[in-house]
Amino acid sequence: MQSRIPLFFILFLPFLSHGQDSSCHPLIVQTIGRLPYLEYGLGDDRLGGAKMTYLDSGVVMLVVDSVDGKYKVQLSKHHSAYIPKENVAPLPLKLPRPYYLSGSWRVYGDDTTNTDYVTILLDERLPYRSIQQINPSRIVVDIFGATSNSNWISQFKSVKEIKNTWYEQTEDDVMRVFIELKHNQHWGYNISYDTLLSKLIIKVKRQPPSLALSRLKIAIDAGHGGDNIGATGVRSGIKEKDYTLKIATELNSLLRKNKVKTFMVRTKDTTLSMADRVGMLKAWNPDLLISIHLNSSGNAQITGTSTYYRYIGFRSLSQAVLSRMLELNLTEAGNVGGFNFSLNGPTDYPNCLVEVAFLSNPDDEKRILNAKFRSAVAQKIFAGIGDWIKKMQ
């Protein structure tokens, strides 16, 4: 009978190829800190490397290489990624197992939090990534390193947003979870581990019980602030941080007049890190987020307005807002997807970044300086949110 090479040895081979001998202990790490994330590769731009996923703390991975302040980690036999070294801590006494098995599932709802849950028992806190799909609306989660040993998926009538849940073993050590939704619109989800067990918890937000705008919670982020001034006006020298706050304040006042519950990430000239902002937003748990910025280019001829999203399930919000912004006779600078900006990163709520106009363009700059224009921008964003909601009613 042919002997089988343990999976952990196969995964460890790349580590051995980088100057290590077989007597060395493999480097096992776990994620730490706020917002640890994986990157697809070593590419970089002004917003950092292309992010594969954000992870919970305590996720365990095998290091196979070290490059420029990042570790290359083996997610499964055929999948790897990169993680900044400050996002992990070593586990010196831990060894990889030959395999990791999944356990039973539980799919249920909670009316008090307006949330449905999928919980999956695992042998370890394994890395994962998620994908949003539309037509039909689904959340797909890959659990790297996991081999199915699930005897059952217990689904309860208490669920209200989850239509169906199932899995496929797409590779020997990659288990793909499918969560089909009842509504076309993705309202957000969060993936984490139980604090005590190696139990993966996928929290799926239900569509709000009422789609009346006055019943929603809307967060507003004024881009930059404090030490981060953003762009500057090509002629006036105005700072982006000041004028994003002016527009955000206008939008907040308009929403409040219409009885909408709002949360402004900053209300004054405050220095906030992206981790600070995301932490505040997740704690408040909005139904949607609008982030306001002013654009800039090295070419003064470039002009116009644009909206940005990262996940396809949230695109419709950015499209609705852009359609209204174009009523201001601004040039269209596009609806941009896959955007690698930190505030577009959370999957917890639909989010849209609005680049109102270009401070580097003299004509756009004049508009931004005009208080009536800033008020009109707030009104168009408000109308765009309303259009998006009406399509779901």
PyMOL commands that set and color helices and strands:
alter all, ss='L'
color gray80, all
select helices_A, chain A and resi 7-16+85-87+213-215+240-257+274-284+312-328+342-344+362-369+371-390
alter helices_A, ss='H'
color red, helices_A
select strands_A, chain A and resi 28-31+37-39+51-54+60-67+70-76+79-84+88-90+100-110+115-122+128-133+138-144+146-147+153-155+162-171+174-181+189-193+199-205+217-222+261-264+288-295+305-308+332-336+351-358
alter strands_A, ss='S'
color yellow, strands_A
deselect
rebuild
show_as cartoon
